[in-house]
């Protein structure tokens, strides 16, 4: 009888240790996947627009360059500022533009991971430290693995500056709104000020993020009224006003109308609305076919089933929150597709689809978590009575998630692209470094530079052409103080 009371106590540390090892192993592959892709930022190199911003920064500096673009092409003030960071680093430290560019992209990747980690930590208040480690790494790896263009997410600054900062700020604000509603909490003045400042910065990055954030903040205020919670109208108005100011600055730029005048297929409301619907449904279909996304949402459901569930009275609110969150994210994504169709007459570009993916994946994460929490007893009973009952165990859950995560990331769009192109990544960077050395050291005013023999789409999309007066040749020539730059093997 004495031993019967001792054995469970003696074996519990062993079981806890096995569970801890399981969660560590579960986090290992997403960590390796992200580490490898983040390490590739050291091979990123400036392309076309990057040289234009670098040359303008050298001649005019931050403010005048932003002003020039604001009145001629775009009102994306913060994005225009961020794209000048590499030449600013190069000018201040004396390092080459190539090295400064790679450093900027490495810092950008680290900030992306830090921001998504913060979003996960805030969204899972009851998860253990090891579970949070997995959630943070797995969410970031799902985004990177399913990204419509991983190059535009990690390796090309002109795309990153316009869409990644507003995406991560948006999910942080959305997460705080849902967290406050779910826990019947309020915004502190410190948090409200941070959300206002972040929303203002995000709205300055592109034309549609401001509308996203205004919808989210308005929905938060409406949901508080619906659920009978403290409305905190002043806090919401402060956040919305800051966002609105940033959005007005962007959409009122004279460069927007000048750019639309160059795109005659834009400006049609009805056709843009219908085409955007088809475009967004196609994007949603792609979203639901991505192995990394499906496995991530399954992981969210499993972990949520092991978390403390809401009271029966709060379960109905959780359901409404779940469906409302997903509906808002879908509406935001549609608006992005519509805004691009209306402004350009073309389908939403992949770099902007990255922002839609991040929002929709985070919103779906919150939705699945809330729904599973609302139906937690039924979900646990259904899984326990099935052939997958072991998934609920402290060891079975991380073990299963380890295998699923490995398979999903290997089969993800980015995983397939990486395996197909990995041999050309370093040779591409070596060719970029050799071209930089040639343009830096050549005394000739006209330089004929070799085109890239290695062209991995993971890191590049364009190269020098035979036309010295067109992008990217013209900007490259001006940055290196040449009168003309030609591609060596391109017909002229």
C-alpha positions in Angstrom: 0.0 0.0 0.0 2.8 2.4 0.8 4.5 1.8 -2.6 1.2 2.5 -4.4 1.3 6.0 -3.0 4.9 6.5 -3.9 5.1 5.3 -7.5 3.0 8.0 -9.1 5.1 10.7 -7.3 8.3 9.0 -8.5 7.2 8.6 -12.1 5.7 12.0 -12.5 9.1 13.8 -12.9 10.0 11.2 -15.5 6.7 11.8 -17.4 7.2 15.6 -17.2 10.7 15.2 -18.5 9.6 13.2 -21.5 6.9 15.8 -22.2 9.5 18.6 -22.0 11.8 16.7 -24.4 8.9 16.2 -26.7 8.1 19.9 -26.9 11.8 20.8 -27.4 12.0 18.3 -30.3 8.7 19.7 -31.6 10.3 23.2 -31.8 13.5 22.0 -33.2 12.6 21.6 -36.9 10.7 25.0 -37.2 13.7 26.6 -35.6 16.1 25.0 -38.1 13.8 25.9 -41.0 13.7 29.6 -39.9 17.4 29.7 -39.0 18.3 28.5 -42.5 16.0 30.9 -44.3 17.0 33.8 -42.1 20.7 33.0 -42.7 20.0 33.5 -46.4 19.5 37.2 -45.7 23.3 37.3 -45.8 23.1 36.4 -49.5 20.5 39.1 -50.3 21.6 41.9 -52.7 20.1 45.2 -53.8 18.0 45.2 -57.0 16.5 47.8 -59.3 14.5 50.0 -56.9 17.1 49.6 -54.2 19.7 51.4 -56.3 17.2 54.2 -57.1 16.6 54.8 -53.4 20.3 54.5 -52.6 21.3 57.1 -55.3 18.6 59.5 -54.2 19.6 59.2 -50.6 23.2 60.0 -51.5 22.1 63.1 -53.4 19.2 64.3 -51.2 19.0 62.5 -47.9 16.0 61.0 -46.1 13.5 63.9 -46.1 14.0 65.2 -49.6 13.9 61.7 -51.1 10.6 61.0 -49.3 9.2 64.3 -50.4 10.2 63.7 -54.0 8.4 60.3 -54.1 5.4 61.7 -52.2 4.7 64.2 -54.8 5.6 62.1 -57.8 4.8 58.4 -57.2 3.7 57.2 -53.7 2.6 58.4 -50.3 4.0 55.5 -48.4 6.1 57.7 -46.1 7.4 55.1 -43.7 8.2 52.5 -46.4 10.0 55.2 -48.4 12.1 56.0 -45.3 12.9 52.4 -44.5 14.2 51.7 -48.0 16.9 54.3 -47.5 18.4 52.5 -44.4 21.1 50.5 -46.3 22.6 53.5 -48.1 22.5 55.4 -44.8 24.4 52.6 -43.1 26.8 52.5 -45.9 27.4 56.2 -45.8 27.8 56.4 -42.0 30.0 53.3 -41.6 31.9 53.1 -44.9 30.9 49.5 -45.5 29.7 48.5 -48.9 26.1 48.8 -49.9 26.0 45.0 -50.4 27.0 44.4 -46.8 24.7 47.1 -45.4 21.8 45.7 -47.4 22.4 42.1 -46.0 22.6 43.5 -42.5 19.3 45.4 -42.9 17.5 42.3 -44.1 18.9 40.2 -41.3 17.7 42.8 -38.7 14.3 42.9 -40.5 14.0 39.1 -40.3 14.8 39.2 -36.6 12.3 41.9 -35.9 9.7 39.9 -37.8 10.3 36.9 -35.6 10.2 39.0 -32.4 6.9 40.6 -33.4 5.2 37.3 -34.3 6.5 35.8 -31.0 5.0 38.7 -29.1 1.7 38.1 -30.8 1.8 34.4 -29.9 2.7 35.1 -26.3 -0.1 37.6 -25.9 -2.6 35.3 -27.6 -1.8 32.2 -25.4 -1.8 33.4 -21.8 -2.2 29.9 -20.3 0.4 28.1 -22.4 3.6 26.8 -20.9 7.0 28.2 -21.9 7.8 25.2 -24.0 4.4 25.3 -25.7 4.9 29.1 -26.4 8.3 28.3 -27.9 6.7 25.9 -30.3 3.8 28.2 -31.1 6.1 31.2 -31.8 8.4 29.2 -34.1 5.7 27.2 -35.8 3.6 30.3 -36.6 6.6 32.1 -38.1 7.6 29.0 -40.0 4.1 28.6 -41.3 4.1 32.2 -42.6 7.5 31.8 -44.2 6.6 28.3 -45.6 3.3 29.4 -47.2 4.3 32.9 -48.3 3.3 33.7 -51.9 6.8 35.2 -52.3 9.4 34.4 -49.6 11.8 36.8 -51.4 9.4 39.7 -50.9 9.0 38.6 -47.3 12.6 38.3 -46.3 15.1 39.3 -49.0 13.9 42.4 -51.0 13.7 45.5 -48.9 11.4 47.5 -51.2 8.8 44.8 -50.7 9.4 44.2 -47.0 9.2 47.9 -46.1 5.7 48.2 -47.6 4.0 45.1 -46.3 5.8 43.3 -43.5 5.8 46.1 -40.8 2.1 46.9 -41.3 1.3 43.2 -41.2 2.9 42.5 -37.9 1.6 45.7 -36.3 -1.9 44.8 -37.5 -1.9 41.3 -36.0 -0.5 42.8 -32.7 -3.4 45.3 -32.6 -5.9 42.7 -33.6 -4.6 40.3 -30.9 -4.9 43.0 -28.2 -8.5 43.7 -29.2 -9.5 40.1 -29.1 -7.5 39.4 -25.9 -9.3 42.3 -24.1 -12.7 41.1 -25.3 -12.0 37.4 -24.4 -10.7 38.3 -20.9 -13.2 41.1 -20.3 -10.2 43.4 -19.7 -9.5 47.0 -20.7 -6.8 48.9 -22.5 -4.4 50.7 -20.3 -3.3 54.2 -21.3 0.2 52.8 -22.0 -1.2 50.1 -24.3 -3.5 52.5 -26.0 -0.7 54.9 -26.7 1.5 52.0 -28.1 -1.4 50.8 -30.3 -2.0 54.4 -31.5 1.7 54.9 -32.4 1.9 51.5 -34.0 -1.3 52.0 -36.0 0.0 55.4 -37.2 3.2 53.8 -38.4 1.5 50.9 -40.0 -1.0 53.2 -41.9 2.0 55.1 -43.3 3.3 52.0 -45.1 0.6 51.5 -47.8 -2.9 52.6 -48.9 -5.0 49.8 -47.4 -3.6 49.1 -43.9 -5.2 52.2 -42.4 -8.7 50.9 -43.5 -7.9 47.5 -42.0 -7.0 49.0 -38.7 -10.0 51.3 -38.6 -12.3 48.3 -39.2 -10.6 46.3 -36.4 -10.8 49.2 -33.9 -14.4 49.9 -34.8 -15.3 46.3 -34.4 -13.6 46.2 -31.0 -15.7 49.1 -29.8 -18.9 47.5 -31.2 -18.1 44.1 -29.7 -17.6 45.7 -26.3 -21.1 47.3 -26.5 -22.5 43.9 -27.7 -21.0 42.0 -24.8 -21.8 44.7 -22.2 -18.1 45.4 -21.4 -16.5 48.7 -20.6 -16.4 50.5 -23.9 -13.4 52.8 -23.3 -14.5 55.1 -26.1 -11.7 57.6 -25.5 -9.1 54.9 -25.8 -10.6 53.6 -29.1 -11.0 57.1 -30.5 -7.3 57.9 -29.7 -6.2 54.8 -31.5 -8.5 55.4 -34.5 -7.6 59.0 -34.8 -3.8 58.2 -35.0 -4.5 55.6 -37.6 -6.8 57.9 -39.6 -4.1 60.6 -39.7 -1.5 58.2 -41.0 -3.9 56.8 -43.6 -4.9 60.3 -44.8 -1.3 61.2 -45.2 -0.8 58.2 -47.5 -3.9 58.4 -49.6 -3.8 62.2 -50.1 -0.3 62.1 -51.7 -0.3 63.8 -55.1 1.9 60.9 -56.3 -1.0 58.5 -56.1 -3.0 60.2 -58.8 0.1 60.6 -61.0 0.7 56.9 -60.7 -2.9 56.0 -61.5 -2.8 58.2 -64.6 0.0 55.8 -65.9 -2.3 52.8 -65.4 -5.4 53.3 -67.6 -7.1 50.0 -66.5 -7.6 51.2 -63.0 -10.3 53.4 -61.5 -13.3 51.1 -62.4 -15.3 50.4 -59.2 -17.7 47.7 -60.3 -15.3 45.7 -62.4 -12.6 46.0 -59.8 -15.1 44.7 -57.1 -16.0 41.7 -59.2 -12.5 40.9 -60.2 -11.2 41.3 -56.7 -13.8 38.8 -55.5 -12.5 36.2 -57.9 -8.9 37.1 -57.0 -9.5 36.9 -53.3 -11.3 33.6 -53.6 -8.4 32.2 -55.5 -6.0 33.4 -52.8 -8.2 31.8 -50.1 -8.1 28.5 -52.0 -4.3 28.7 -52.2 -4.3 29.5 -48.4 -6.4 26.4 -47.6 -4.2 24.1 -49.8 -0.9 25.0 -48.1 0.3 22.0 -46.0 2.1 24.4 -43.5 -1.1 26.3 -42.9 -3.3 23.2 -42.5 -0.9 21.6 -40.0 -0.5 24.8 -38.1 -4.2 25.2 -37.6 -4.5 21.5 -36.6 -1.7 22.2 -34.0 -3.6 25.2 -32.7 -6.7 23.1 -32.3 -4.8 20.4 -30.4 -3.0 22.8 -28.1 -6.2 24.8 -27.5 -8.0 21.5 -26.5 -5.5 21.1 -23.7 -5.9 24.7 -22.4 -8.4 25.7 -19.7 -11.8 26.3 -21.5 -14.2 29.2 -20.9 -17.1 28.9 -18.6 -20.4 27.7 -20.2 -21.6 31.3 -20.0 -18.5 32.5 -21.9 -18.6 29.8 -24.5 -21.2 31.6 -26.6 -19.1 34.8 -26.5 -16.0 32.8 -27.7 -18.0 31.5 -30.7 -19.1 35.0 -31.7 -15.5 36.3 -31.2 -14.1 33.4 -33.4 -16.5 34.0 -36.3 -16.3 37.7 -36.0 -12.5 37.6 -36.1 -12.3 35.5 -39.2 -15.0 37.6 -40.9 -13.0 40.8 -40.2 -9.8 39.2 -41.6 -11.6 38.0 -44.7 -13.1 41.5 -45.2 -9.7 43.1 -44.8 -8.1 40.7 -47.4 -10.9 41.4 -49.9 -10.4 45.1 -49.5 -6.7 44.8 -50.2 -7.5 42.9 -53.4 -10.1 45.4 -54.4 -7.9 48.5 -53.6 -5.1 47.1 -55.8 -7.5 46.2 -58.6 -9.0 49.7 -58.4 -5.7 51.5 -58.3 -3.8 49.5 -60.9 -6.3 47.3 -62.9 -4.1 44.3 -62.1 -4.3 41.4 -59.7 -2.8 41.9 -56.3 1.0 41.4 -56.5 2.6 38.7 -54.4 4.5 41.0 -52.1 1.1 42.5 -51.0 -0.4 39.0 -50.8 2.2 38.3 -48.1 0.5 40.9 -45.8 -2.9 39.3 -46.5 -1.5 35.9 -45.6 -0.1 37.0 -42.3 -3.4 38.7 -41.2 -5.5 35.8 -42.3 -3.3 33.2 -40.7 -3.2 35.0 -37.4 -7.0 35.6 -37.5 -7.6 32.0 -38.3 -5.3 31.0 -35.4 -7.4 33.1 -33.0 -10.6 31.8 -34.5 -9.6 28.1 -34.2 -8.3 28.7 -30.6 -11.6 30.4 -29.5 -13.8 27.8 -31.2 -12.0 24.8 -29.8 -12.0 26.5 -26.4 -15.8 26.9 -26.7 -16.3 23.2 -27.6 -13.4 21.9 -25.5 -15.3 19.1 -23.7 -16.8 17.8 -26.9 -13.5 18.1 -28.8 -11.6 16.2 -26.2 -14.2 13.5 -25.9 -14.3 13.1 -29.7 -10.6 12.8 -30.0 -10.3 10.4 -27.0 -12.9 8.0 -28.4 -11.2 7.9 -31.8 -8.1 6.2 -33.0 -6.2 9.4 -32.4 -6.8 9.4 -28.6 -3.0 9.5 -28.0 -2.8 13.0 -29.4 -4.1 14.3 -26.1 -1.3 12.8 -24.1 1.6 14.9 -22.7 4.0 12.9 -24.9 1.8 12.0 -27.8 0.8 15.6 -28.7 4.3 17.0 -29.2 5.5 13.8 -30.9 2.6 13.9 -33.4 3.1 17.6 -34.0 6.8 17.0 -34.6 6.1 14.6 -37.4 3.4 16.7 -38.9 5.4 19.9 -38.8 8.4 18.3 -40.5 6.2 16.9 -43.3 4.3 20.2 -43.8 7.4 22.4 -44.0 9.2 20.0 -46.3 6.1 20.1 -48.6 5.4 23.8 -48.3 5.8 26.2 -51.2 9.0 27.6 -49.8 10.4 24.2 -48.9 9.9 23.0 -52.5 11.4 26.2 -53.9 14.4 26.0 -51.5 15.2 22.4 -52.6 14.9 23.3 -56.2 17.2 26.4 -56.0 19.6 25.9 -53.2 22.6 25.2 -55.4 22.3 28.6 -57.1 22.0 30.8 -54.0 25.6 31.3 -53.1 26.8 31.5 -56.7 24.2 34.3 -57.3 25.6 36.3 -54.3 29.1 35.7 -55.5 28.2 37.2 -58.9 26.5 40.1 -57.2 29.7 40.8 -55.1 31.8 40.6 -58.3 29.6 43.0 -60.1 29.7 45.4 -57.1 33.5 45.2 -57.1 33.6 45.9 -60.9 31.4 48.9 -60.7 33.2 50.3 -57.7 36.7 50.0 -59.0 36.3 50.5 -62.8 37.6 53.9 -63.9 35.6 53.8 -67.1 32.4 56.0 -67.3 30.7 53.3 -69.4 30.8 49.8 -67.9 29.7 46.5 -69.5 28.8 44.1 -66.6 28.1 40.4 -67.0 24.5 39.3 -66.4 23.8 36.7 -63.7 24.4 33.1 -64.7 22.6 32.0 -61.6 19.1 33.4 -61.2 17.3 31.8 -58.2 13.9 33.4 -57.9 14.2 33.0 -54.1 16.7 35.9 -54.1 16.1 37.9 -57.4 13.6 38.7 -60.1 15.4 41.0 -62.6 18.8 41.7 -64.0 20.7 44.2 -66.1 19.3 44.8 -69.6 20.7 46.3 -72.9 18.9 49.6 -72.3 21.1 52.0 -70.3 18.3 54.5 -70.0 15.8 52.3 -68.3 15.4 50.7 -64.8 17.5 49.1 -63.4 20.5 50.2 -65.5 20.0 53.9 -65.0 19.7 53.8 -61.2 22.7 51.5 -61.0 24.8 53.8 -63.2 23.9 56.9 -61.1 24.7 55.2 -57.8 28.1 54.1 -59.0 28.8 57.4 -60.7 28.9 56.0 -64.2 27.4 57.5 -67.4 26.0 54.2 -68.5 25.9 50.5 -67.5 25.1 47.7 -70.0 24.6 44.0 -69.7 27.5 42.2 -71.3 25.6 39.4 -73.0 22.3 41.2 -73.8 21.6 42.2 -77.4 21.7 46.0 -78.0 
